[in-house]
C-alpha cells in the first residue's frame, strides 16, 4: 500500500519535472 502511494507521488513529481523541462525547452 505504502509503496503504491509513494510510486504515485514520485510519478506526479516526475511528471511535473518533465513539464518544467518541456517549458524550459
PyMOL commands that set and color helices and strands:
alter all, ss='L'
color gray80, all
select helices_A, chain A and resi 2-24
alter helices_A, ss='H'
color red, helices_A
deselect
rebuild
show_as cartoon
